[in-house]
Amino acid sequence: MNVTVTDRDSEQAEKVTARVLLAADGVHSSVRQQLHPDTSFHWEGTRMFRGTAVREPFLDGATMTLIYGEEEKRFLA
Ligand SMILES: Cc1cc2nc3c(=O)[nH]c(=O)nc-3n(C[C@H](O)[C@H](O)[C@H](O)COP(=O)(O)OP(=O)(O)OC[C@H]3O[C@@H](n4cnc5c(N)ncnc54)[C@H](O)[C@@H]3O)c2cc1C
């Protein structure tokens, strides 16, 4: 595979040849868009809400609680 790597800060470009390209540029990966332009997102059905609160540590301070509710609703604390 031949790629041109451009440093965003210096804008210097370098041509690189390699057997493997490892892209770690996140969910909106420009590498994926270039290699697989026909792929798109699809919602897999999960909604998550997040909040924080200042409180005393729960048990050992590294413990989480997962409560299962109706219709696959879950509460994680
Ligand atoms: C609000 C929110 C809450 C989340 N909470 C959790 C959680 O509690 N637990 C959990 O497990 N996951 C959570 N996630 C998901 C988690 O953040 C992602 O799954 C994880 O960060 C993905 O890692 P990544 O390395 O693939 O991508 P990213 O963390 O997105 O890293 C991609 C990197 O590539 C860089 N980049 C992108 N394009 C370029 C480019 N052209 N050139 C150079 N650099 C580039 C970006 O600047 C970024 O630094 C949450 C996500 C969000 C948005």
The ligand as an SDF file (V2000), in Angstrom:
LIG
                    3D

 53 58  0  0  0  0  0  0  0  0999 V2000
  -19.4650   11.5350   25.0320 C   0  0  0  0  0  0  0  0  0  0  0  0
  -18.7440   10.2030   24.8890 C   0  0  0  0  0  0  0  0  0  0  0  0
  -18.6370    9.3880   26.0020 C   0  0  0  0  0  0  0  0  0  0  0  0
  -18.0020    8.1590   25.9030 C   0  0  0  0  0  0  0  0  0  0  0  0
  -17.9240    7.3890   27.0140 N   0  0  0  0  0  0  0  0  0  0  0  0
  -17.2990    6.2070   26.9580 C   0  0  0  0  0  0  0  0  0  0  0  0
  -17.1690    5.3920   28.1260 C   0  0  0  0  0  0  0  0  0  0  0  0
  -17.5920    5.7450   29.2100 O   0  0  0  0  0  0  0  0  0  0  0  0
  -16.5700    4.1990   27.9990 N   0  0  0  0  0  0  0  0  0  0  0  0
  -16.0760    3.7650   26.8110 C   0  0  0  0  0  0  0  0  0  0  0  0
  -15.5200    2.6610   26.7610 O   0  0  0  0  0  0  0  0  0  0  0  0
  -16.1560    4.5270   25.7050 N   0  0  0  0  0  0  0  0  0  0  0  0
  -16.7610    5.7100   25.7410 C   0  0  0  0  0  0  0  0  0  0  0  0
  -16.8750    6.4710   24.6150 N   0  0  0  0  0  0  0  0  0  0  0  0
  -16.3870    5.9410   23.3620 C   0  0  0  0  0  0  0  0  0  0  0  0
  -14.8630    6.1370   23.2710 C   0  0  0  0  0  0  0  0  0  0  0  0
  -14.5690    7.5040   23.4700 O   0  0  0  0  0  0  0  0  0  0  0  0
  -14.4560    5.7170   21.9020 C   0  0  0  0  0  0  0  0  0  0  0  0
  -14.9150    4.4080   21.6390 O   0  0  0  0  0  0  0  0  0  0  0  0
  -12.9300    5.7420   21.8160 C   0  0  0  0  0  0  0  0  0  0  0  0
  -12.4500    7.0070   22.1250 O   0  0  0  0  0  0  0  0  0  0  0  0
  -12.5360    5.3700   20.4080 C   0  0  0  0  0  0  0  0  0  0  0  0
  -11.1110    5.4430   20.3660 O   0  0  0  0  0  0  0  0  0  0  0  0
  -10.3470    5.6710   19.0200 P   0  0  0  0  0  0  0  0  0  0  0  0
   -8.8890    5.6570   19.3640 O   0  0  0  0  0  0  0  0  0  0  0  0
  -10.8430    4.6870   18.0050 O   0  0  0  0  0  0  0  0  0  0  0  0
  -10.7830    7.1100   18.4930 O   0  0  0  0  0  0  0  0  0  0  0  0
  -10.6350    8.5730   19.1530 P   0  0  0  0  0  0  0  0  0  0  0  0
  -10.5440    8.5010   20.6400 O   0  0  0  0  0  0  0  0  0  0  0  0
  -11.7170    9.3940   18.5350 O   0  0  0  0  0  0  0  0  0  0  0  0
   -9.2050    9.0440   18.6340 O   0  0  0  0  0  0  0  0  0  0  0  0
   -8.9980    9.3990   17.2740 C   0  0  0  0  0  0  0  0  0  0  0  0
   -7.8420   10.3790   17.2410 C   0  0  0  0  0  0  0  0  0  0  0  0
   -7.4540   10.5540   15.8930 O   0  0  0  0  0  0  0  0  0  0  0  0
   -7.2390   11.9390   15.6750 C   0  0  0  0  0  0  0  0  0  0  0  0
   -7.4680   12.2240   14.2350 N   0  0  0  0  0  0  0  0  0  0  0  0
   -8.6270   12.1590   13.5470 C   0  0  0  0  0  0  0  0  0  0  0  0
   -8.4310   12.4800   12.2640 N   0  0  0  0  0  0  0  0  0  0  0  0
   -7.1160   12.7320   12.1350 C   0  0  0  0  0  0  0  0  0  0  0  0
   -6.2980   13.1210   11.0370 C   0  0  0  0  0  0  0  0  0  0  0  0
   -6.7860   13.3160    9.8020 N   0  0  0  0  0  0  0  0  0  0  0  0
   -4.9840   13.3100   11.2690 N   0  0  0  0  0  0  0  0  0  0  0  0
   -4.4690   13.1280   12.5090 C   0  0  0  0  0  0  0  0  0  0  0  0
   -5.1800   12.7730   13.5880 N   0  0  0  0  0  0  0  0  0  0  0  0
   -6.5010   12.5740   13.3980 C   0  0  0  0  0  0  0  0  0  0  0  0
   -8.2460   12.6700   16.5490 C   0  0  0  0  0  0  0  0  0  0  0  0
   -7.8260   13.9870   16.8040 O   0  0  0  0  0  0  0  0  0  0  0  0
   -8.2030   11.7740   17.7990 C   0  0  0  0  0  0  0  0  0  0  0  0
   -7.1730   12.1770   18.6840 O   0  0  0  0  0  0  0  0  0  0  0  0
  -17.4870    7.7170   24.6680 C   0  0  0  0  0  0  0  0  0  0  0  0
  -17.5820    8.5510   23.5500 C   0  0  0  0  0  0  0  0  0  0  0  0
  -18.2060    9.7830   23.6560 C   0  0  0  0  0  0  0  0  0  0  0  0
  -18.3150   10.6830   22.4290 C   0  0  0  0  0  0  0  0  0  0  0  0
  1  2  1  0
  2  3  1  0
  2 52  2  0
  3  4  2  0
  4  5  1  0
  4 50  1  0
  5  6  2  0
  6  7  1  0
  6 13  1  0
  7  8  2  0
  7  9  1  0
  9 10  1  0
 10 11  2  0
 10 12  1  0
 12 13  2  0
 13 14  1  0
 14 15  1  0
 14 50  1  0
 15 16  1  0
 16 17  1  0
 16 18  1  0
 18 19  1  0
 18 20  1  0
 20 21  1  0
 20 22  1  0
 22 23  1  0
 23 24  1  0
 24 25  2  0
 24 26  1  0
 24 27  1  0
 27 28  1  0
 28 29  2  0
 28 30  1  0
 28 31  1  0
 31 32  1  0
 32 33  1  0
 33 34  1  0
 33 48  1  0
 34 35  1  0
 35 36  1  0
 35 46  1  0
 36 37  1  0
 36 45  1  0
 37 38  2  0
 38 39  1  0
 39 40  1  0
 39 45  2  0
 40 41  1  0
 40 42  2  0
 42 43  1  0
 43 44  2  0
 44 45  1  0
 46 47  1  0
 46 48  1  0
 48 49  1  0
 50 51  2  0
 51 52  1  0
 52 53  1  0
M  END
$$$$
